[in-house]
Amino acid sequence: MMNDSRRSKAHFDYILAILTFALAGFGVLAVSIATFSTSAETEDTLLNYIVDSHYGLRQAIFFLISPIIIGAVTFFPHDFIRRRSQVFYLLACGLLLIALGGQAAGVKAWIDVVWGYTLQPSEFVKLACIITTARYLEKTDNPMGTMKSTMRLALLMGIPWVLTLAQGETGSVLVMIFVFGVMMYFGGIRMKVMGGIIAVGVLLLVILYGVIMASGIDDYRITRILSFVNPELVDEDATYQVTQSKTAIGAGGLNGIGMFVQGSFSQLDYVPEDWTDFIFSTIGEAFGFWGCLAVLGAYFLMILRMAYLAYFTQERFGQMVIIGVMAMMLFHVFQNVAMTIGLMPITGIPLPFLSYGGSNLVTNMAGIGLVLNMVMNRSVTSMQGLTPQTRIRGRYTG
C-alpha cells in the first residue's frame, strides 16, 4: 500500500488535469447546444454546430488557449507566488478600480479589451484573495488571534469585497466570503472566534433585511432575494427565469431529449441566459437526469481530488491555496446548480468550466494551475505521525 511519504511527493497531477479539461470540453458542447442556430445551411455535424454558434465558437477559442493558461500558472515560479502575494493583490484591486471607474460610461463590472472581448476583474480577484489569505495563514498558527491581526486581515479582504460589491457583483463577494471562511477554519482559527464572526454576520444581514423592507428600495439584487424568500412579494417577472429553468430541466426526464433539437427549449431561448449562468438547465434538457448526475459526479471527483492533494501537502502555503481553490469550486457548483432548480436565490454565479465566459474559464483554469503548482513544489518530507487535524488544520509551518 502506498505510504504517506510517497503520496506527499511533488508531482504533476494528471487526474486533476484530465477532469478539468473534460469538463471544459463538455462546456463547449453545452454552450453550443444552448445557442445553436437553425438558419445556417450547413451539414449537421458537431463541428459545424459549434462553428455556427457565436458563443459556442468563442467558448471553443477560450478552451483551445486554456492549456497555455494552465501551463503558464502551473510552471510559474512558486517562490514568487508565495513571497509576492501582494503583487497579485494590488493588480486585482487595480483592475477593480478601473472597472468601477468605467461605470459612468456604461461599463459595469467589465473592462473592454479588444474585438468585443471583455475582462471581468471580479473573477480574478478571487484568486488574489486566496493567495493573500494563504500567505497570511502561512505566518501564523492562530488566525485572527489578536485585534491587530483581525483588523489587518479585515482591511485586506474588505477592500476587494467592497469594490466588487460596488460593481453589483454580489455573487462574487459571497464566493470570496465563503472561501475566506473555509480557509480560516482549516487554517486553525479558534471556533469561538469563528462563531462570533458568524453571529455578527447574521445579525448584520437581519438588520439589512429589515432596513430594506422598511425603506422599500427597488433593486434587482433585493428582488432576487425576495423572490426566493417570498415569491408573493414580487411579480411573476422576478421568478420567470427560475420557473423556466425548472421546466426545461424537467423536460429532459431521465435520458434527455438529445443535442441540437429544433423546437427544444434551448433552441427557442425558453430560459434566459441559458448559455451562461443557467447552462445547467440546457444540460438537464439535453442529457436528462443521468447527464446531470454525470456532470455533478465529475465535479465531486474534482473537489475530492483537491481535498486529497491538500491532505497530503505539508507546506502550509500550498495547502491553504489548494483548500481555497477547492472551496471556490465547491461554492460555485453548489450555488449555481441550486439556483437553477429553485433551491437558492439567483446570484449570477457561473458554473465552473461549463458556463460561457472567458474571464470565468481563465480564472478556473488559473485556479487549477495554482493547485498543480502547489503540488509540484510541495515538500517531500514524511508525513508519518501527523494526525489528520495537524495535516489539514495547519498546526505546523512546513
N, C-alpha and C positions, 0 to 999 in steps of 0.2 A: 504493500500500500504506500502511496506517495506520502512522504513525511512533510512536516510544516516547513522545513528549511528549503525543500525543493519547490514547494508551492509559492514561497515568498521570493523566489529568484526573479531577477529582471528579465522580461521577455516582451515580444510583440504579441498582443493577444488577438489571435486570428478569429476566435469565436465572436468576440465583441465586434470586430470589424465586419465580419460576414453578416451578422444580424443587422448592423447599421445599414449596409449597402442594400441588403434585401428589402428592408423597409422603405428606403429612399427610392429604390427602383419601382416598388409597388406604388409608391406615391405618384410617380409619373403616370402610371396607368390609371390610378384613381382620379387624378386631376383631368386627364384626357376624357375619361368617361363622363365626368361632370360637365364638361364644356365642349363635347364633340359637336361637329356641325353636320347637318344632313343635306346641306345645299351644295357642298363641293362634289363635283362629278369626278371622283377618283375611285380607284379599286378599293374594295373593302378589305384592307389589311391593317394589322395593328399599327405598323409604322405610319401608314397614311392617316389613320385616325389621330395619331399623336401630332404629326406634322400639321394637319388641318386644324387642330385645336390651338388657338392662340396661347392660352395658358398652359396647355399640355406641352407645347413646344418650348416655352420659356422654362418650365419646370425641368424638362429634359436637359436643357442647357445648363441649368444650375446643378443637375445631377452629374453631368459629364465633368464639370470643373470641381466637384466635391472631393474627388480623390486628391487633387492638388492641395485643397484647403486642409483636409485631414492629415495629409502627409507633412505639410509645412508646420502645422501645430505639433504633430507628433514628434518631429525631429528638431523643433525649436530648442535652443539652449535651455536646459532645465534650470540651471542655476540663475539665469536671467529672470525666468518666470518667478522663481522663488524669492529672489532678493529685490527685484524691481517691480513688485506688485503695484506700487504707487504709480508707475508709468501707465499701466493699463487702466487703473482707476481714473487718473486725470484725463486720459484720452477719451474714455467713455463719458465722463461728465462734460467734457468739452463738446462732444458730439450732441449730447442732450441739450446743451445751451444753444448750439447752432440751430437745431431743430425747433427749439422753443422760440428763438428769435425770429424764425420764419413764419410764425403763426399769423402775423399781421398781413402777410402776402397770400394767405390761404393755405399754407402748408401746415399740417398739424403735427404728427409725430414722425414725419418722414423728411428726408433730405433728398432733393433731386440730384442724381448723379450724372447719367448720360443715356441718350437713346431711350428715354422714357423709363429707365430703371431708377428705383429709389432705394434709400438706405433707411432702416428703422433702428435708430440708436438704442431704443429701449430693449431690443433683443440682445445687443452686445454688452449692455451694462450688467446683465445678469451674470455673465461670466466674470466680468471685472469685480463684481461684489463677491463672487465665490473665491476668487484668488486672494482678494484683500482680507476676507474673513479667515481663510485658511492660513494666511501669513500671521494674522493676529493670534490664532489658536496655536500656531507652532511655538509661540513665545511664552505661553502661559498654560498652566495646568488648572487654573482657577478662573475661567472666563467670567467677566463682569463681577469679580470678587471685591473690587473696590469702587467707590463712587467715581474716582478719576478715570479708571478704565471703562466704566459703564458710560460715562458722558462722552469719552473719546470715541467709543465704538458707536454710540447713538448718533453722534455727529457725522461720522464716516458713512454710515448707512443711510442716515436721514437725508443727506444732500441728494444723492441719486434718486431716492424714493420720492422726495418732494418734486424734483424736476420731472420725473416720469409721470407722476400724478398730475402735474400741471399741464401735461400734454394730453390728458384724457386717457392714458394707458393704465387704468385701474387694474386690469388683469395682470399686467406685468409686475405691478407693485405687490399684488397678492402672491405671485410666484416668488419674488425676492424675499418677502417676509417669511414664507413657508420654508424656503431653502435656508435662510438665516437661522430659523428656529431649530431645524433638524441638525444643522452644523453645530449650533450651540449645545444641543443635547448630547451628541456624540463627542463633542469637544470637552465635555466634562463639567458643564455648568451645574451648579447646585440646584436641586429640584425646588427648593424654597424660592430661589431667585426666579426660576422658570415659571413657577406657579404665580408669583407676584406679577410678572410681566404679562402673563395670560389674563389675569384678573383685571389689570389696568386696561389692557386692550379691549376686553369685553365690555367693561364699563364705558369706555370712550365710544364704542360702537353703539351702545344703547342710548347714550346721550345724543350722539349724532343723529340717530334714527328719530329720536323724539323731536329734536330741533327741526329736522327736515319735514316731518309730518305736521308740525305746528306752523311752519313758515309757508308750506305749500310750494316749495321750489320745484320748477319744472325742468328736469334734467334727464337725459336719456339713461344715464347710469342709475339714477334713482328709480326711473321707470322700470328698468330691468330687474332691480331688486324687488320692487313692489309686485311686479308681475309674477314673481316666483313665490313670494311670501303670501300674497293675497291677490290672485288674479282678478277678483271682483272690483278692486280699486282702480284698475286701468281698463282701457278699451281693448277691443279684440286685436287691433293692430299690434299692440305690445306683445301679445302672445302668439302672433301669427307664425313667426319663424319656428318656434319650438313645436307648435302644433303640426306644421307641415313636415318638419323633420321626423317626428314620431310616426306620422302617416307613411312617409317614404321608407323608413326602416321596417315598419310592419309589413309593407307591401312585398318586401323581399322574402318573407317566410323563412323556411329552413335553408333552402338552396339558392335563393336569389333568382332574379329574372334574367340574368346574363348581362354581358357587356355590350355597350353601344346599341341599345334597343331603341328604335324610333317609337315615340309616343310614351316613353318612360318619364317618370317624374324628373329625372336628371336632365333629359333632353328638352323637356318643356319648362325648365327653370322653375319647377314647382317649389323648391326650397331655396330661398335667397342665400347667396354666398355659399353654395354647396361645394365649391371648389377650394374654399379657404377654411374658415373656422368650422363649417358644418360638413366637412368632407366625409365624416363618419356616416352621415345619412346616405350619401352616394354609395359607400361601401356596403351598407346594410341592404339597400335596394338591389344592387347588382350581384352581390355574393351571398346574401342571406345571413342567417344566424351562424352557420358554420364558417363563413368568411369573416364575420366579425370576431368570432371566437379565435380564429387563426391569427388575426391581427393582434388581438389582446394577448394571445399566447406569446407572440413574438416580443411584445413589449415586456411581458412578465419575465421572459428569459433574459432580455437585455438588462433589466433592473436587477434581477437576481445575480447576473454575471458581475455587475458592478459592485454589488454588495460583497460577493465572493472576493473580488480583487481588492476591495478596501479592507476586508478582514485579514488578508494576508499581506498587507502593505505596512511595514514597520515605520517608515518615515512619516512623521506627524503631518507635515505639509501635504505630502502626496495623498495620504489617507483622507484628509479633510477635503481636498479638491475632488477626489472620486466621490465621496459622500455628497458633496454639494451638487455635482452634475447629476448624480443618481436622484437626488431629491427634486431637482428641476424637472427631470424627465417624468418622475412619478406624478408630480402635481399637474403638469401639462396633460398627461394622458387621462388621469382621473377626472380633472375638471372639464376637459373638452368632451370626453365621452359622456359624462354625467349630464352636461348641459344639453347635449343633442337629444337626450331621451327624457329631459324634463326633471332630472333629479338634482340639478344645481342651476343657479341663475346664470344667464348669459354674461360672459366676461370678455369675449373676444380673444380668448387664448387658443392659439392654433394647436393642431395635433402634430407632434414631432415627426418630421420626415415625410408626412403624408399631405398636410395642408399646403396649398400653394403659397409661395413667398420665398424670395431669395434670401432676405435677411434671416428669416426663421431657419431655413435649411443650412445656411452658412454657420449660424450660431450653434445649431445642434451638432453639425459636423465638427466645429471647433471644440465643442464640449467633449465629444468622444475623443478627439485628438488630444485634449488635455489629459483625459483618463489614460489613454495609451502612453502618453509621455510620462506620466507618473509611474506607470507600471514598468516601463523600460528603464527608468532611472532609480528604482527603489533599491533599498539596502538588501543584501542577501544574507544578513546576519540571522542566525537561527532564532525562530520564534518559540521554540520548545520551552515550556514552563510558564508562558504568559497565559493568563486567564482570558476568556472571551471579553470580560469587561475592560481589561487592560488593553487588549488589542484594538477594540473599537472605540471606547470612550476616552482613549488618549491619555493614560496616566504615565506616559513615558515621553521622552523627547526624541528618540530615534536617532 
